[in-house]
C-alpha cells in the first residue's frame, strides 16, 4: 500500500514486539520521515505481555523523536495508550468485516486526514478491543455505532499520530481469510447462523475480490466503492503522506 501511495518510497520493516528488534545499522528514529503501524492480534491493555509493552515504548520513542506516525486498528489503540489514554475490550464483541456508517465528526470534517473523503463511509475492520479513554492532546475525528473512536489524531511530546480503527490496507481477500480463521468464534458471536452460513459469506467475499465489478455481489454484500476503490479506501493514508511526509522529504 505504501509503495502505491508513494511510488519510490523506501520502507524498512521492524517488529517492535520482538526483544531483538533493532533499527538498521546507523539509523535512529529521527532519521525516518514517517512511521506506519499495522494491526496486531495482541491485547493492548495486557500490561503483563512484554510484546505489548515493548511496542508501547517504541511508540513513545516515536512521539519523542517527532516522527509523524500513522496506522490502522491496533495503531489507534497504540496511539492513545502511548500518550496516556486507555483501551478495553469492547462489550459488543468483535467488529468484523465492515465497519458500517463511520461518521466523520465536526473536528474530522476540517481535519486534513479526511480531505476528499465522504462524511459517512464503510471500512474493512476486525477488532474486539477499542479506545475507552482519550489522552490529553487527542482529537476524536470519526465514530460509528459499534466503536466510538474510529479515527483519532494524537499530539504528544512534540510528535503526532494519525490513526484509524478500521483497515484502509485490507481487501476482501484479506477479510475472507480472516473470516475463515475466525468462523467458529464469529458464528458463536451471532454474526452467522451456522458454519455453512459463514462459508457462504466467505465465498461471496472471495468472489467479489476476484470480480469487484459484480453488481449482484455488491448488492448482496451491501458494499460500494468505499471499500472497492483503493483511491477512496486509502484516502486517509494519501492525505497523511501529503501533509506529514512530503514536507519532510522536501525539507
Secondary structure, 3 states (H helix, E strand, C coil): CHHHHCCCCCCCCCCCCCCCCCCCCCCCHHHCCCEEECCCCCCCCCCCCHHHHHHHHHHHHHHHCCCCEEEECHHHHHHHHCCCCEEEECCCCCEEEEEEEEEECHHHHCCHHHCCCCCEEEEEEEECEEEEECCCCEEEEEECCCCCCCEEEEEECCEEEEEECCCCCCCHHHHHHHHHHHHHHHHHHCCCCCHHHHHHHHHHHHHHHHCCCCHHHHHHHCCCHHHHCHHHHCHHHHHHHHHHHHHHHHC
